[in-house]
C-alpha cells in the first residue's frame, strides 16, 4: 500500500526536476574551425578537426563525452572520445578530434557529432551527477582541408 505515495511523489518530482534543469541550462556554443592533415600515406591520411566550444555563462561547463564523425567524398570516420575538459566562465576552448580517412576522401570534410556536458548552474550539476539530466549539444560544420 505504500507504493502509491511513492508513485505520487515521483509523478510530481520528476517534472519539477526537468523544469528546473531546463530553466537553468545555458547551452555551450560551438564552431568547426578547421581540419588539418597531420600525416599521410599512399592510402590513408590522419586528420584533426579543431572544434571551438564557447561557454557564455558566468559559471564553468564541463564537457564529458564526444561522439563524432568526419566525412569526405566517399568515406566516414566515426569516433568516440572522453573529453574531460572544463570550459571556464565566459571562455572558449578548442578541442582536437582525430580521424583516419582514405587519402582520396576529398578536400572538403564535414564534421558532426554530439557532446554530453555538465551545464553551468548548481541544479544542473546535481542532476547531471545523479544521472537525471544529461544535456547534449549537437555540433557540425564543414571545412576545407588545410595542410
N, C-alpha and C positions, 0 to 999 in steps of 0.2 A: 503494500500500500504506500510505501514511502517513495516509490518510483515516480508517481505523478507529480509531487512537488519538485523533484529534481528536473523533470522534463519542462515544467513551467519555468523554472529558473533558467534553464538552458535556452528556452524559447525566447525569453526576454533578454538574456545576457549576450547571446551571440550577435543579434542585430545591433545591439548597442555597441559592442566591441568593433564591429565592422564600420559603423558610423563614425566612431571616434578615430579609427585608423584612417578613414577616407578624409576626414576633416584635417588631420594633422600632416598628411603626406605632401611633401614638396618634391615634384619629380626632378630627377637628375636629367640634365640635357646632354646630348651627345652629337658629335660630328666626326665623320671619317675624314681624317686629314690627308693621308697619303698611303700608298702601297709601294714598297721598295723591294727590289731583288737583293737578297743577301748573298746567295750562292747559286750557281747554275752549272748543270752538266749538259751533256748532249741530249738527254731525255727529260730531265726534271729541273725545276727551279724552286728554291726556297725563297718565299716572300714573307714580308712582315707588314701587316696593316696597322697603321697608327690611328687609334681612335681616341678622340678628345672627350672627356667627361667633365661637365661643369656642375658644381653644386651651388645654386643661387641662394641657399638657405643660410641662416645665421648659426646653424648647427652642423656638425660633421655628418657625412653619409658614408656608409661602408659598403663597398662592392664585394659581392660574395662569389658567385659562380657565373662564368661566361659560357654560353653555348652559341657557337657561331659557325658560319660557313663563308668561304671565299670562293667565288665562281669566276671562271673565264669563259671563253667561247664554247668549249665542249667539256669542261671539267669542273668538278666541285670538290672542294676540301671541306670536311666537317670536323670541327674540333670542340673540345670542352676544356676549360681551364679554370682552376681555382684562382680567384682574383686576390682575395685577402688584401685589398687596398682601401685606404681611407681617404676620402676627399675632404680636406679641411673646409670650414665655412667660407662661403664666397670665394672659392678657389677652383682651379682647373688642373686636371692631371691628364697625362697621355699614357694610354695602355697599348702595348705592342702585342698583337695576335699573330702568331706564326702559322704558315700554311705551306704545303708542298703541292705544287701543280705541275702538269706536263709543261715542258719548255714551249710548246706550241699553244698554250692556253690563251694567247692574245695579250694585247697591251692595255686593255680596259678591263678592270676587275671590279666585281661587285662584292661588297662585304655586308653581311646581315647577321643578326642574331638577337639574343636576349641576355640580359644580365640581371640576376637577383641582387637586390641591395637592401640594406637596412636603412630605412628612411630616417631623416632627421626628426627629432622630437622624442620625448621620453615615452609617450604612449606607444609610438611606432616601434621603438626599440624593445620595449617589454613584450609587445605582441609578436615581434619577429623572433625573439629568443624563445618564446613559448611555442613557436611554430604555428601561430594562428593567423599571421599576416606576413606574406612573402611578396612584397611588391616586385614587379618585373618591369624592366624597361626594354622595349624593342628598339633596336638600332639598325641602321642601314645606310648605305651610301655607295657611291661609285667613285673610283679614282683611276687616273691614268698611271700605269706602272712607270716609276722612275728608277733610274739606276740600272 
